[in-house]
């Protein structure tokens, strides 16, 4: 850490496994000190939660990249549409994220496990390649029967529908969120995503019930405040399938 502050490097190669300060926390400290520095994360670890800590550390804090929620404990940030290369902190955040995402994607090229494919799929969503994430997440979801994977597949399908103007994918995103909730009915991320999808599809009455259901599980987080804002913006007339 001292050397990074003194040398002000353009790029840092970071190992997740280090004594005292781990790689994820070191990544966070480096980019907070110098947002221009790009951190490339290396790891031989297979534990999903550990390697995804690096992804969370590099995720933009000024605004989230996609509107639906991703699993893994990503903190709330406002959604203002797709991030653009506009310079300043936004560009720095994109560089920070790229290093962590690249490590997970490279790992998945040599590791066909559902765990590795899920992590790489989330990374691809965060670097604005949700269409490429779908294949990995579909494969992981079919073999793992994991609610989080199905939820992130719903997020990837939704993000692809938005980014590439493919509205047919909204129904597929809804199906994935429904499957996630069949496995775990109280998982916040698919509850949030299901309500968002229904609202986008114009199913007002179903969306209202879905947002209310979300708030029963999460009544007090910043995500809950966003859910209440969605509820308040729903039209008075009710649409349904």
C-alpha positions as a Markdown table, in Angstrom:
| # | Residue | x | y | z |
|---|---|---|---|---|
| 1 | Unk | 0.0 | 0.0 | 0.0 |
| 2 | Unk | 2.8 | 2.4 | 0.9 |
| 3 | Unk | 4.6 | 1.7 | -2.4 |
| 4 | Unk | 1.4 | 2.2 | -4.4 |
| 5 | Unk | 0.9 | 5.6 | -2.8 |
| 6 | Unk | 4.5 | 6.6 | -3.4 |
| 7 | Unk | 4.9 | 5.3 | -6.9 |
| 8 | Unk | 1.4 | 6.3 | -8.2 |
| 9 | Unk | 1.3 | 3.5 | -10.8 |
| 10 | Unk | -1.0 | 3.4 | -13.7 |
| 11 | Unk | -1.6 | -0.3 | -13.3 |
| 12 | Unk | -1.4 | -2.6 | -10.2 |
| 13 | Unk | -1.4 | -6.4 | -10.3 |
| 14 | Unk | -3.3 | -7.6 | -7.2 |
| 15 | Unk | -3.4 | -11.0 | -5.7 |
| 16 | Unk | -6.5 | -11.6 | -3.6 |
| 17 | Unk | -4.6 | -13.7 | -1.1 |
| 18 | Unk | -2.2 | -11.6 | 0.9 |
| 19 | Unk | -1.3 | -11.5 | 4.6 |
| 20 | Unk | -2.8 | -8.8 | 6.8 |
| 21 | Unk | -4.8 | -6.7 | 4.2 |
| 22 | Unk | -6.5 | -8.9 | 1.7 |
| 23 | Unk | -6.6 | -8.2 | -2.0 |
| 24 | Unk | -10.2 | -7.0 | -2.1 |
| 25 | Unk | -9.6 | -4.5 | 0.7 |
| 26 | Unk | -6.3 | -3.4 | -0.8 |
| 27 | Unk | -8.0 | -2.8 | -4.2 |
| 28 | Unk | -10.6 | -0.6 | -2.6 |
| 29 | Unk | -8.0 | 1.4 | -0.7 |
| 30 | Unk | -5.9 | 1.9 | -3.8 |
| 31 | Unk | -8.7 | 3.2 | -6.0 |
| 32 | Unk | -10.0 | 5.4 | -3.3 |
| 33 | Unk | -6.5 | 7.0 | -3.0 |
| 34 | Unk | -6.0 | 7.2 | -6.8 |
| 35 | Unk | -9.1 | 6.7 | -9.0 |
| 36 | Unk | -6.9 | 6.8 | -12.1 |
| 37 | Unk | -5.1 | 3.6 | -11.1 |
| 38 | Unk | -6.3 | 0.4 | -12.8 |
| 39 | Unk | -6.2 | -2.7 | -10.7 |
| 40 | Unk | -5.9 | -6.1 | -12.3 |
| 41 | Unk | -7.0 | -8.8 | -9.9 |
| 42 | Unk | -5.4 | -12.3 | -10.0 |
| 43 | Unk | -6.7 | -15.3 | -8.0 |
| 44 | Unk | -6.5 | -19.1 | -7.8 |
| 45 | Unk | -9.3 | -19.3 | -5.4 |
| 46 | Unk | -12.5 | -21.1 | -6.2 |
| 47 | Unk | -14.7 | -19.7 | -3.4 |
| 48 | Unk | -17.4 | -17.6 | -5.1 |
| 49 | Unk | -17.9 | -15.2 | -2.3 |
| 50 | Unk | -14.2 | -14.5 | -1.9 |
| 51 | Unk | -13.5 | -13.8 | -5.6 |
| 52 | Unk | -16.6 | -11.7 | -6.0 |
| 53 | Unk | -15.5 | -9.4 | -3.2 |
| 54 | Unk | -13.0 | -8.0 | -5.7 |
| 55 | Unk | -15.8 | -7.4 | -8.1 |
| 56 | Unk | -17.8 | -5.5 | -5.5 |
| 57 | Unk | -14.7 | -3.5 | -4.6 |
| 58 | Unk | -14.3 | -2.3 | -8.2 |
| 59 | Unk | -18.0 | -1.7 | -8.9 |
| 60 | Unk | -18.9 | 1.9 | -9.5 |
| 61 | Unk | -20.1 | 3.8 | -6.4 |
| 62 | Unk | -21.4 | 6.9 | -8.1 |
| 63 | Unk | -24.2 | 5.1 | -10.1 |
| 64 | Unk | -25.1 | 1.5 | -10.8 |
| 65 | Unk | -24.6 | 0.1 | -14.3 |
| 66 | Unk | -27.8 | -1.9 | -14.7 |
| 67 | Unk | -31.2 | -1.2 | -13.3 |
| 68 | Unk | -32.0 | -4.7 | -11.9 |
| 69 | Unk | -30.3 | -6.0 | -8.8 |
| 70 | Unk | -27.4 | -8.4 | -8.9 |
| 71 | Unk | -26.9 | -10.9 | -6.1 |
| 72 | Unk | -23.7 | -10.9 | -4.0 |
| 73 | Unk | -24.3 | -7.9 | -1.7 |
| 74 | Unk | -23.7 | -5.0 | -4.1 |
| 75 | Unk | -24.5 | -1.8 | -2.3 |
| 76 | Unk | -27.3 | 0.5 | -3.6 |
| 77 | Unk | -26.4 | 3.2 | -6.0 |
| 78 | Unk | -28.8 | 5.3 | -8.1 |
| 79 | Unk | -29.5 | 4.2 | -11.7 |
| 80 | Unk | -29.3 | 7.0 | -14.3 |
| 81 | Unk | -29.1 | 4.9 | -17.5 |
| 82 | Unk | -26.1 | 3.2 | -19.1 |
| 83 | Unk | -22.7 | 4.6 | -18.0 |
| 84 | Unk | -21.0 | 6.6 | -20.7 |
| 85 | Unk | -17.3 | 7.3 | -21.3 |
| 86 | Unk | -17.5 | 10.9 | -20.2 |
| 87 | Unk | -14.2 | 11.2 | -18.4 |
| 88 | Unk | -13.4 | 12.0 | -14.7 |
| 89 | Unk | -14.6 | 9.6 | -12.0 |
| 90 | Unk | -16.9 | 7.7 | -14.3 |
| 91 | Unk | -14.0 | 6.6 | -16.5 |
| 92 | Unk | -11.9 | 5.8 | -13.5 |
| 93 | Unk | -14.6 | 3.6 | -12.1 |
| 94 | Unk | -15.0 | 1.7 | -15.4 |
| 95 | Unk | -11.2 | 1.0 | -15.3 |
| 96 | Unk | -11.4 | -0.2 | -11.7 |
| 97 | Unk | -14.2 | -2.6 | -12.5 |
| 98 | Unk | -12.6 | -3.9 | -15.7 |
| 99 | Unk | -9.6 | -5.4 | -13.7 |
| 100 | Unk | -11.8 | -7.4 | -11.3 |
| 101 | Unk | -14.2 | -8.5 | -14.0 |
| 102 | Unk | -11.4 | -9.6 | -16.3 |
| 103 | Unk | -10.0 | -11.9 | -13.6 |
| 104 | Unk | -13.4 | -13.7 | -13.2 |
| 105 | Unk | -14.0 | -14.0 | -16.9 |
| 106 | Unk | -10.5 | -15.4 | -17.5 |
| 107 | Unk | -11.0 | -17.9 | -14.7 |
| 108 | Unk | -14.2 | -19.1 | -16.2 |
| 109 | Unk | -12.5 | -19.8 | -19.6 |
| 110 | Unk | -10.7 | -22.7 | -17.8 |
| 111 | Unk | -13.2 | -23.6 | -15.1 |
| 112 | Unk | -16.6 | -24.9 | -16.4 |
| 113 | Unk | -18.1 | -25.1 | -12.9 |
| 114 | Unk | -21.5 | -23.4 | -12.3 |
| 115 | Unk | -19.8 | -21.3 | -9.6 |
| 116 | Unk | -17.2 | -19.9 | -12.1 |
| 117 | Unk | -19.7 | -19.4 | -14.9 |
| 118 | Unk | -22.1 | -17.5 | -12.5 |
| 119 | Unk | -19.3 | -15.2 | -11.3 |
| 120 | Unk | -18.2 | -14.5 | -14.9 |
| 121 | Unk | -21.8 | -13.9 | -15.9 |
| 122 | Unk | -22.2 | -11.2 | -13.3 |
| 123 | Unk | -18.8 | -9.7 | -14.3 |
| 124 | Unk | -20.0 | -9.5 | -17.9 |
| 125 | Unk | -23.2 | -7.7 | -16.9 |
| 126 | Unk | -21.2 | -5.2 | -15.0 |
| 127 | Unk | -18.9 | -4.5 | -18.0 |
| 128 | Unk | -22.0 | -3.9 | -20.1 |
| 129 | Unk | -21.9 | -7.2 | -22.0 |
| 130 | Unk | -25.2 | -8.7 | -20.7 |
| 131 | Unk | -25.9 | -10.5 | -23.9 |
| 132 | Unk | -22.7 | -12.5 | -23.5 |
| 133 | Unk | -23.5 | -13.1 | -19.8 |
| 134 | Unk | -26.8 | -14.9 | -20.7 |
| 135 | Unk | -25.1 | -18.0 | -22.1 |
| 136 | Unk | -22.9 | -18.5 | -19.0 |
| 137 | Unk | -25.7 | -17.8 | -16.6 |
| 138 | Unk | -28.1 | -20.1 | -18.4 |
| 139 | Unk | -25.6 | -22.9 | -18.2 |
| 140 | Unk | -24.9 | -22.3 | -14.5 |
| 141 | Unk | -28.6 | -22.0 | -13.6 |
| 142 | Unk | -29.4 | -25.4 | -15.3 |
| 143 | Unk | -26.8 | -27.2 | -13.4 |
| 144 | Unk | -26.7 | -25.5 | -10.0 |
| 145 | Unk | -30.4 | -25.0 | -9.2 |
| 146 | Unk | -29.3 | -21.9 | -7.3 |
| 147 | Unk | -31.8 | -19.0 | -6.7 |
| 148 | Unk | -29.0 | -16.4 | -7.0 |
| 149 | Unk | -28.0 | -17.6 | -10.4 |
| 150 | Unk | -31.5 | -17.6 | -11.7 |
| 151 | Unk | -31.9 | -14.1 | -10.3 |
| 152 | Unk | -28.8 | -12.8 | -12.1 |
| 153 | Unk | -29.9 | -14.5 | -15.3 |
| 154 | Unk | -33.1 | -12.4 | -15.0 |
| 155 | Unk | -31.0 | -9.3 | -14.6 |
| 156 | Unk | -28.8 | -10.2 | -17.6 |
| 157 | Unk | -31.9 | -10.8 | -19.8 |
| 158 | Unk | -33.5 | -7.5 | -18.7 |
| 159 | Unk | -30.3 | -5.6 | -19.3 |
| 160 | Unk | -29.9 | -7.1 | -22.7 |
| 161 | Unk | -33.5 | -6.2 | -23.6 |
| 162 | Unk | -32.8 | -2.6 | -22.6 |
| 163 | Unk | -29.4 | -2.3 | -24.2 |
| 164 | Unk | -30.2 | -4.0 | -27.5 |
| 165 | Unk | -33.9 | -3.1 | -27.7 |
| 166 | Unk | -35.1 | -6.7 | -27.5 |
| 167 | Unk | -38.4 | -6.5 | -25.7 |
| 168 | Unk | -39.1 | -10.2 | -26.2 |
| 169 | Unk | -36.5 | -10.9 | -23.5 |
| 170 | Unk | -38.6 | -9.3 | -20.8 |
| 171 | Unk | -40.8 | -12.3 | -20.6 |
| 172 | Unk | -37.8 | -14.5 | -20.4 |
| 173 | Unk | -36.4 | -12.3 | -17.6 |
| 174 | Unk | -39.7 | -12.7 | -15.8 |
| 175 | Unk | -39.5 | -16.5 | -16.1 |
| 176 | Unk | -36.0 | -16.5 | -14.6 |
| 177 | Unk | -37.0 | -14.3 | -11.7 |
| 178 | Unk | -40.0 | -16.6 | -11.1 |
| 179 | Unk | -37.7 | -19.6 | -11.0 |
| 180 | Unk | -35.4 | -17.9 | -8.5 |
| 181 | Unk | -38.4 | -17.2 | -6.2 |
| 182 | Unk | -39.6 | -20.8 | -6.6 |
| 183 | Unk | -36.3 | -21.8 | -5.1 |
| 184 | Unk | -36.1 | -19.0 | -2.5 |
| 185 | Unk | -39.3 | -17.0 | -2.1 |
| 186 | Unk | -37.7 | -14.4 | 0.2 |
| 187 | Unk | -34.5 | -13.6 | -1.8 |
| 188 | Unk | -34.6 | -9.8 | -2.2 |
| 189 | Unk | -32.9 | -9.5 | -5.6 |
| 190 | Unk | -35.4 | -11.6 | -7.6 |
| 191 | Unk | -38.3 | -9.9 | -5.8 |
| 192 | Unk | -36.9 | -6.5 | -6.8 |
| 193 | Unk | -36.2 | -7.7 | -10.4 |
| 194 | Unk | -39.6 | -9.3 | -10.8 |
| 195 | Unk | -41.4 | -6.1 | -9.8 |
| 196 | Unk | -39.2 | -4.0 | -12.1 |
| 197 | Unk | -39.8 | -6.4 | -15.1 |
| 198 | Unk | -43.6 | -6.4 | -14.5 |
| 199 | Unk | -43.6 | -2.6 | -14.4 |
| 200 | Unk | -41.5 | -2.3 | -17.6 |
| 201 | Unk | -43.9 | -4.7 | -19.3 |
| 202 | Unk | -46.8 | -2.5 | -18.4 |
| 203 | Unk | -48.5 | -4.9 | -16.0 |
| 204 | Unk | -49.4 | -2.2 | -13.4 |
| 205 | Unk | -51.5 | -4.2 | -11.0 |
| 206 | Unk | -49.1 | -7.1 | -10.9 |
| 207 | Unk | -46.2 | -4.7 | -10.5 |
| 208 | Unk | -47.8 | -3.0 | -7.6 |
| 209 | Unk | -48.3 | -6.2 | -5.8 |
| 210 | Unk | -44.7 | -7.3 | -6.6 |
| 211 | Unk | -43.3 | -4.0 | -5.2 |
| 212 | Unk | -45.4 | -4.4 | -2.1 |
| 213 | Unk | -44.2 | -8.0 | -1.7 |
| 214 | Unk | -40.6 | -6.8 | -2.0 |
| 215 | Unk | -41.1 | -4.2 | 0.8 |
| 216 | Unk | -42.4 | -7.0 | 3.1 |
| 217 | Unk | -39.0 | -8.6 | 2.8 |
| 218 | Unk | -36.9 | -5.4 | 2.7 |
| 219 | Unk | -38.7 | -2.5 | 4.4 |
| 220 | Unk | -35.7 | -0.3 | 5.4 |
| 221 | Unk | -32.7 | -0.4 | 2.9 |
| 222 | Unk | -31.9 | 2.2 | 0.2 |
| 223 | Unk | -33.3 | -0.4 | -2.2 |
| 224 | Unk | -36.6 | -0.2 | -0.4 |
| 225 | Unk | -36.6 | 3.6 | -0.9 |
| 226 | Unk | -36.3 | 3.0 | -4.6 |
| 227 | Unk | -39.1 | 0.4 | -4.5 |
| 228 | Unk | -41.4 | 2.9 | -2.8 |
| 229 | Unk | -40.5 | 5.5 | -5.5 |
| 230 | Unk | -41.5 | 2.9 | -8.2 |
| 231 | Unk | -44.8 | 2.3 | -6.3 |
| 232 | Unk | -45.5 | 6.1 | -6.2 |
| 233 | Unk | -44.9 | 6.4 | -9.9 |
| 234 | Unk | -47.2 | 3.6 | -11.0 |
| 235 | Unk | -50.3 | 5.0 | -12.9 |
| 236 | Unk | -53.6 | 4.8 | -11.2 |
| 237 | Unk | -55.1 | 2.7 | -14.0 |
| 238 | Unk | -54.3 | -0.9 | -13.7 |
| 239 | Unk | -52.9 | -3.0 | -16.5 |
| 240 | Unk | -52.5 | -6.7 | -16.4 |
| 241 | Unk | -51.6 | -9.6 | -18.6 |
